Structures are given as structure tokens and as C-alpha cells.
């Protein structure tokens, strides 16, 4: 299948290895960049999706599935077996080809530049690497109206901000019907914040995407182009350490990118702790990953946070991170109280052995008090909200890989 590059219907021309991100015109291209993201329940959903894709799909497909960073991924072989298209973990810098499925490897972001794939160890987004938002924003930046974004089953709300960026750049938004999703959080968040074009069952998605890959995509109009956010312009630079391989822009875009890269460099080097990041406002909260300050960002009505290092959090992932931190703190306090009681009991016993009953009584009372506190705290921990397992796709993928 042919490589996907910025073609002759766009503003600039492709130059050998330096494939340039360019603004498409109104005709001559289709939705030939398909990006899909899923979390818990995603292996089954992705398997159904690829099964419905045509064997002659004139588009490239990019997939992010939330997985444990320590587990090897069998998703490419699963998808290759379930559908007509080959799937693989790409190499960093690999040329994009139509009719191929590119799957994010564990603990690496999958990003897109014009004509090539990036596989990078960037800061986590929404507590994950790879992250759906990371893939979606990079696709919107590189291909604009040619992108079709797909949000599938999963807890919380990864993918909503990225799908919003795709729509801002003139792309198509497709969401799994939450009523059939194993976990409805991601589809529901996308529907809440994004003007979705299609909300369909997974079985309908394959034929739908095949049709979109054949139909001409409308050009990116001036309104959509003006709506491109500051973060979209800096996103790929921050994720790849400033090493973008494409690069011809208009003067205004180049100026904005330069300012953005300078800001990112200041942030990464922590040389200007008071400088806000990516047009956001200082939130007063700290990053759950690195304890640095967080800036609040808005994509329409969607609120997000990002720190100087680049860790990013949606509303739900921020709340989930704080819940994890609170849980860890409570268990640490419980263990400390239990240990304090044991230590007091030990010293009480030694005091009695040495004929010091009054000291022993004080220590025994201290041990009883610590155990009472520990029991009350244990009750608080037991009353905590149940959390949705976000890494459930890892176990599902292992089971699916073993099936013929």
C-alpha cells in the first residue's frame, strides 16, 4: 500500500524524508487517518472494529489501548488475526502506509507527524502512557480535516480532549454507543464535551470508517484553522523533546510554534517557575505525578490540567489520581498506627520484666489508644468508594492472545 504523505492538493509539497505537515485544500483527499482509543474492554471492541474494516481500506489506522507498562502487548497479533489488515507495533520514524494498523507499544506514546509515526517516552497523560489524547492531538496537528477519531469503551475520560482537538481542526468524531460499551465513561465524556458526528455500535464502525476513507473530506475552513489552540501547536514538540521531523509552516504558525517551544523549554528546565504553561492559568493544585504546580487549561467546556514537566490530567483522571493518593496516605497512616501500638506493647512487656509496672501501664494505655485510632481509620478506609479498574485491558489482552 502507498505511503500516506501530505499530497498535491495541499499548500506545500513533500520533500524526500522531510514530510511536511500542511493545510489541505477543499478537494483531493479523504479521511485517510483513523485514530482509535480504548481502555477497559477495548480488546473486544477493537477486534470487532477491525473485523468490519474493508481489506482494501485506503487509510492508515492508529490504535491506543491502555495497558500495564510492565506487560508485553499481543494486541497487534490479535487484531491481525481478527481482521483483514496487518497490525504491528511501529518503529519510531516509520513511514505511514495505507491499509495498516499501528498499535501503541506498552509505556510509549504513539504520535503522528506528517508521513511518519513517532513512538516516544513522553510524560503521562491522564495517568497513562500511551494516552488516547496524545495520539488524537498529534493527528489533528499533522492532518487536520483528514482525521477520523474513534473513542471506544473505557473508564474515566481519556480521549475527550483529543477528540475535541480533532473536531476543532475539521476532522470527524466517532464514538461507541455507551449503552453497548463495557465501560461507558470514555464514550459518555466524549459525547458530553464534543459535537460528535457519529454515535454507533462497534459493529457499524468498520463499514462507516471504510466509507469515510473513500469520501472526500471537506477542507479545513478559516474558522477551524483559527480555532487551533496554543497547546495543539506545541504538543508534538513537548512529547518528542522538541525533535519534530516535519516543519514548513506559515509565518504566523512558525512564530506561534517558536514561542511555544521556548515556553516548553523554560518549563522543562524549570527556569521560570512563575510562567504559566500553554496559555493556562495557575490552578493552585499540584501534579500527582511529580508534585509540581498545575496549570488549568480549557478546551471548550472541558477542563484539564498540565504541569511544567508535561504531565496532563483530565477532570476524571485528576480526581482518580487524588483518590489514589488519599488511599495510599490512609493506608500509610493505618500501618503507622498499628506499628506504633506493637512497639508500645513490646516496650510495655520489657518494662514489666524489669519490674517497672507504672511505665508498663502507660505504654499499654498508649498501645490501646493507637489500636482504637487504627480501627477507626480502618473503618474510614473500608467506606471508600469502589474504583473502576483502569488496567483491565491488560488481562483481557492476555486471554484474547491465547485464543485461536
N, C-alpha and C positions, 0 to 999 in steps of 0.2 A: 504494500500500500504506500501511497505517496506521503512524503513528509508534509506536515502542516506548517506553513510559514505565513507571514503577512503577505497577501497576494497582490496582484497587479491592480486590484480595484481600490487599493488604499493609497494614502497620501505619499508614502515614500517607498523605496524599493529595497528588496532583500540584498544584502551584501555578504556573500560567502558565509563564513562562520558567524559573523555578527548579525544575527537575525533581529530585525528592528521591530519593536512594538509600535504599531501605527494605527491611526484612526481610520476605520473602514468607511467607505462611501455607501451610498444607498443601495447599490446592486452588486451582484457578482460573488456573494459569499453567503454561507448558511450558518446554522448553529452547529458548527463542527467541533466545538469544545464543550464536552459534557463533564461536569464535576458532580460527584455524589458523596454524601457523608452520612454516616450512621454510627450508632453506638450499640447499646444492648439490644439484641435481637437482629442485629444488622447482617449477620451471615446469611440467615434465611431470606431476608428481604433483598439483599444484593444478588443472591442466587436466583431468585425469581425475576429480578430486573434483567439480569444479563441473559437469562433464558429467552426473554422476549425480544432481544435486540436482533436485527437482521444480520445475516452473515456478511453482507456487503455494506455494512454501516460506513458511511462516508464522514466519519468523525472519530476523534480520539476521546477515550473515557478515562477519567481520573477518579480514584476512589480513596477516601479516608475512612477507616474503621477504628474506633477507639479500642486499643489493646494494651495489655500489660507490657511495659518496656522490656521486661526480662524474658518474655516468651517469644519463641520463634513463630513467625506467621506462615500459615499454609494457605492463606486466602487466595493468592494467585492460582495455585493448582485447583482449589475448589471452584473458582469462577471459570477457569479454563475448561473444567470438566462439566460444569453446569450449563454453559452457553456456547455459542458458535465462535466467539472471539478469543484469541490468546490473551493471557494476562501475565504480568510479571512485576517484580519489584524493579523499578528503573535505576539506572546509574545516574549520578549527578551529571548534568550536562547532556544527557541523552536526547537525541532528536525526537521530536513528536511525530508519530505516524498515525494516519487514519486506520481504523479497524483494529486498534489495540487498546487494551485496558491496562492502565498504570496504577499500581496499588502502593500506597504509602507503606514503607517498611516500619517495623517497630521502632519507637523512640526517635523518629526523624520526621520533620515536616516535609510534606510533598507540596512543592510550589511550581508555578508555571511562569516562564518567560516566553516571549515570542519565539516560537520554533523549537523550544527545548524545555526539559524538565529540570527542576532543581530539587535535590534531596539534601536537606540541611539540618544541623543540630541547633536550631534556634530556641529562644525562650518559649516556655509552655504558654499555650492559650487555653483558657477555660479548664486548666489543670491537666491538659493533655498535650502530648507530642507523639504522633501527629494530631493536629486540630483541624476541624472542618472549616472554621472561619479562616484559618491561614490559607488553605487551598483556595477557597472561594474568592478571597480578596485578590490574591495574586492572579487568578484567572481573569477577574474583572479588569485589573490593571493592564494585563497583556492583550486581551482580546475583546474587551468591551461587549458590544451587542452580539457577538458571535457565541457567547457563553450561554449554556443552559445549566442552571444549578438545581440539584435534586437533594432534598432533605428527607431522610428516612427515619425509621424508628430509633428512639434513644431517649434517655432521661435528660433532664435539665434542658439547656437551650443553646448548645453549640450549633453553629450553622445559621442562626437567625441573623446575626450581624453580617456575616459573609454573603448571605442571600440578599440582604438589603443593598450591599455594595454592588452585587451583580445587577439588580434592578436599576440602581442609580446610573449604571453605565449602559443601560439599554438592553440588558440580557433578559432571559426567560427564567421564571421561578416556578419550579415544580415541587410539590410537597405530597408525601404519602398521606392518604386519608387517615387521620388519627384514630378513627373508630376501628381500623384493622391493624394498627401498629401494635407491636408487643409492648412498647413503652411510648406513650403519646407525647411526652414532654417536648422533644425536639420539633416534631411536626406542629404541635399547638403553638409553640413560641414563634415559629416561622409565620404561621397564619396570623398571629396576633400583631406582628410588627411589620410584615411585608405584604405588599399588594401582589399576592400570588396569582400566577396565570392559570395554573392547573393544580387542583387537589384531587388526586385519583388513587386508585388502588395500585399496588406494586405490579400486578399482572398487566395493567393498562400502560405502565410506564415504558416498557420496551418498545411497543409499536409507536407510542407517542414520540419518543425520542428519535426513533428511526425516521418518522415523518418530519420532525423539526430539522433533522440533519439534511433533508432533501430540499426543504422550502427556503426561499430567500429570506434572510433576516433583514429587518428594517435598519436603516443607517442610524448611527448614533447622532441624535439631533443636538443642537447647541445647548438646549436646556439640560439634557442628560450630561453632556460634556462639562458644563459649568458646575454641575452638582457633584462632580468628583471631589471627594474630601481630601483634606491635607493628609490624613492617615493613609489613604489609598496610595498616594504618591510616594510615601516613604516606606510603605510596608515591606516591599521586597528587599529594599536596601537594608532595613533593620534586621530582617530574617537571615540574610546572606552575608552579613558583616560588611555591607557596602559594596559587595562584588557583583554588581549587575553586569550581565554579559551583553544585553541589548542596550540601545541608548539614544537614538535620534528622537528629539522632541521639538516642539515649537519653542520659541524663545520664552514664552510665559511658563510653559511646563518645565523647561530646563531651569529657570530661575526658582520656581517653587521647589523642584527636586533638590537643587543646591541648598536652599535654605533648610529644607527638611533633613538632608543628610548632615548638615552642620549641627542642627539641633540634636539629631540622633547621636552624633559623635560626642557632643557635650554630655548628653545623658549617659551614654555608655561609659565615658571616662569619669563620670561623677565630678566634673569640674565646675558645674554650676547647679548646685542642689536646689536653688530657688527658681530655676527656669521650668516653666510648665512644659508638658510634652504634647506634641501633636495637636495643639490648639485647644487642649482641655483645660480644666480648672483643678487646682489642688483640692483634693477631697477631704483631707483630714484623716483618712484611713491608711493602713499600712498593707503592703503586699504580703499575702500569706506565704509566698514562695521565698522571698528574700528580706522581708521586713522593711523594705524601702517605702518611701511615700508613693501614694497612688494618685493619679490624675483621673478626673471624671471626664468621659467622652460621651457624646450623643450622636447616634445615627437615627435621625428622625425622632421617634418617641423611645427608642431603645437606649438604655443607659449601660455604659460599660466602664471599665477601669483599666488603666495601664500604668506600670511603673517605669522608672528611668531605664532599668535593665531591659525591659520589653515584655515582661510577663503581663498577660492580659486576662481579664475576667469579665464575663457577662454577669448579669444580675444574679442568676441562679447559681452559677459556679462560684461567685463571691460568697453567697450565703452558705453554700455547701462547704467551702473552704473554712469559713469561720466555724461552722458546726463541727468539722473535723478537729480544728484547733481547740475548741471548747471541750470536746470529748477527750482529747489527749490530756488536756490540762486537768480535767476532773479525775481521770484515772491516775494521773501522776499524784494528785493530792490524796486520793484514796490509798494508794500504795505507801505514801509518806506517813499517813496516819497509822496504818497497820504496822509499819516498821517501827514507828515511834512507840506504839504500845508494846510490841515484842521486846524492844530494847529496855523499856521501863520495867517489864516483868523480869527480864534477866537480871537487871541490877537489883531489883527487889529481892529476888531469890538469894543473890550473893550477900546482900545486907543481912538477911535473916541467918544465913550460915555463919556470919561473922558476929552474931549477937547484937545487931543494931535494928531492933524491931520498929522503932519510930521512923527511921529512914525507909525501911521496907514498906511501911504503911503508906507513906507519902508517895512512894514510887508506884505502889499498887493502885492507889487512887488515880494517879496520873494515867496509868495504863487503862483503867476502866473508862476514864474521860475520853481518851483518844479512841477507844473502841466505839464508844457511843457516837462520837463525831463521824467515825468511819462508816458506821451503819446508816446514819442519816444521809451522808453523802452517797452511799451506795444506793439508797432509795431514790435520790435525785437522778443518778446516772441511769437507773432502771426505768425511770419515767421519760427518758429522752425519746424524741421522735425516731421512728424507724427510717433509715436512709435507703434509697434505691441503689443497688449495686451498679456502679458505672463501668466496671471491667467485665461485666457478664459476657461480653462478646468473645473474650479470650477462651473461656471454657467451651463455648458453643463452637468456635472455630476448630478447636482440637477434635471435638466429636465429629464435626462435618468432614474433616480431613480424612478420617478413618473410614468413611462410607465410600462404597464404590460409585 
